[in-house]
Amino acid sequence: METVILHRPPPVETGAASSVTLSDLEDLIAEEAMGKDELTPTEVAREFNVSPATVRRWEKSGILVPSRRLPGSKHRRYSRSAVEALKREQDQKTGSDQPAE
């Protein structure tokens, strides 16, 4: 019979000295799990300087469609290419509204 020894990871220090936030850790875990080709709603919101609620409204109206949902949850992921295409589209609309110089 083989004996397996399990070790606990060292405790994580919290407090003023710690500069890593829960959001940072979630982003790191998400990047490792799915690669950099997919973005969370929060990451999409940061790209456009809007709230995550706005990203959800875009999804409901069909402006931005998630590339997938994580199994067994409501967590959405958006493909980087779809986000970049939407950004280009918005840039074109903004550019056409600018007066000619």
Buried (B, 14 or more C-beta within 10 A) or exposed (E): EEEEEEEEEEEEEEEEEEEEEEEEEEBEEBBEEBEEEBBBBBBBBEBBEEEBEBBBEBBEEEEBEBBEEEEEEEEBBBBBEBBEEBEEEEEEEEEEEEEEE
